[in-house]
Amino acid sequence: MGIRRGKKAYKKVKKEIEKINTQLDPGQIPGADASLTGEQIFEDNKPANIKDVPYTPSFPYTGRQIIIDSGRVHLNAKDDFIILASKKSIALSAVGSVNIDSDSSFVVNSNQVKLGISATEPLVKGNKLLIGMNAFTQILQALPNVINGQVYDSAGGAIPEIVEIVGAIAKAAKVLEVSLKDSLSTKNFTE
């Protein structure tokens, strides 16, 4: 009797795992490829033909130029906007801080944005991570129902410690699920 229940619980767990595998099938996620390794996925996220090294101007510059040297420089466009445009690069540099303030939004539109001169780690896409983590927490929370309160060893004896551990895992998954709701920023976004 106990072995049959154990096999039945195993079949339930296997069925749940197959259901999750179907739900998280990379073929159903736009742009995902199940055959890619982690390194290939990260490499594919890097835009083609993007130079990682910023433009370095040559010094001394001998072409036409305007130099403004003063204690304070103030540019103010009373009715419209200020345009800074360059064929090669625009550099903002300060010994203290560089501040960009806006009452509306601040948009950086580039093929690649690096936060740090040696940045190599890709940013996490919050909504996609949240979907995966929610699916994971749902699986863990379903474990107590799958084992149905009983787990048996090969001799048919009940193993209450496993039931207790699975219950603790399900509770931890619920705590994670609740905290995930507050994990996404309402101010910062990426593509």
SVG drawing of the C-alpha trace seen along z (x, -y; Angstrom):
<svg xmlns="http://www.w3.org/2000/svg" viewBox="-3 -83 52 86">
<polyline fill="none" stroke="black" stroke-width="0.4" points="0.0,0.0 2.8,-2.5 4.8,-1.8 1.8,-2.4 1.2,-5.8 4.9,-6.6 4.6,-5.8 1.4,-7.8 3.1,-10.8 6.1,-10.4 3.7,-10.4 2.0,-13.5 5.3,-15.3 6.4,-14.2 3.1,-15.4 3.5,-18.8 7.1,-19.1 6.0,-18.2 3.2,-20.8 5.7,-23.5 8.1,-22.5 5.3,-23.0 4.4,-26.4 8.0,-27.5 8.8,-26.1 11.4,-28.4 9.7,-27.9 6.7,-29.8 8.8,-32.7 9.6,-35.2 13.3,-35.2 14.2,-32.3 16.1,-29.3 16.3,-26.1 19.5,-24.9 21.5,-27.9 23.9,-27.7 24.1,-30.5 27.2,-32.0 25.6,-32.0 22.5,-33.7 24.6,-36.5 26.7,-36.8 23.6,-37.0 22.3,-39.9 25.3,-42.0 24.4,-44.2 26.5,-43.5 29.2,-45.9 29.2,-47.9 32.5,-49.2 33.1,-48.7 35.9,-51.3 34.7,-54.9 36.1,-57.4 39.3,-58.9 40.0,-62.4 43.5,-63.2 45.5,-66.0 46.5,-68.6 43.6,-69.3 44.6,-71.5 41.3,-72.0 38.7,-74.8 37.4,-75.0 35.6,-77.1 36.9,-77.2 34.9,-78.8 36.9,-79.1 35.1,-80.9 34.2,-80.6 30.7,-79.5 29.0,-78.8 25.2,-78.9 23.2,-77.9 19.5,-78.5 17.0,-78.0 13.9,-80.0 11.4,-78.8 12.7,-75.5 15.7,-73.2 19.5,-72.9 21.0,-70.6 24.4,-69.1 25.4,-67.1 28.7,-65.6 30.0,-63.4 32.1,-61.3 31.4,-61.8 30.2,-64.0 32.1,-63.9 30.7,-65.3 33.3,-65.3 33.5,-66.7 35.7,-66.4 32.6,-66.3 29.3,-65.0 27.3,-65.1 23.7,-65.7 20.8,-65.4 17.4,-66.5 14.1,-66.3 10.5,-66.9 9.3,-64.4 11.6,-61.5 15.2,-60.9 15.7,-58.7 18.9,-57.1 18.5,-55.8 21.5,-53.9 22.5,-50.5 24.3,-49.7 24.3,-51.4 27.1,-50.6 27.0,-51.6 30.7,-51.8 33.7,-51.9 34.4,-48.1 30.7,-47.0 30.2,-43.5 27.2,-42.1 23.8,-42.3 20.9,-43.9 18.0,-41.7 14.6,-42.2 12.4,-42.6 9.1,-41.4 10.6,-38.3 12.4,-37.4 9.2,-38.0 7.2,-35.6 9.8,-32.9 10.1,-33.4 6.3,-33.4 6.1,-30.1 8.9,-28.7 7.1,-29.8 3.9,-28.3 5.6,-24.9 7.1,-25.0 3.8,-26.0 2.1,-23.1 4.5,-20.5 2.4,-19.8 -0.7,-19.0 1.4,-16.8 2.7,-14.6 -0.7,-14.7 0.8,-14.7 2.4,-11.3 5.8,-10.2 6.9,-6.6 10.3,-4.9 11.0,-1.7 9.7,0.4 6.3,-1.5 7.0,-3.4 5.9,-7.1 8.6,-9.8 7.1,-12.8 10.4,-14.8 10.0,-15.0 6.4,-16.3 7.7,-18.9 10.6,-20.0 8.2,-20.3 5.8,-22.4 8.7,-24.7 9.8,-25.0 6.2,-25.9 6.0,-28.6 9.4,-30.1 8.1,-30.1 5.0,-32.1 7.2,-34.6 9.3,-34.9 6.1,-35.3 4.9,-38.2 8.2,-40.0 8.5,-39.7 5.5,-42.1 7.6,-44.9 10.8,-44.0 10.2,-45.9 11.1,-49.6 8.4,-52.1 11.1,-54.6 13.8,-52.7 13.1,-50.6 15.1,-48.8 14.2,-47.2"/>
</svg>
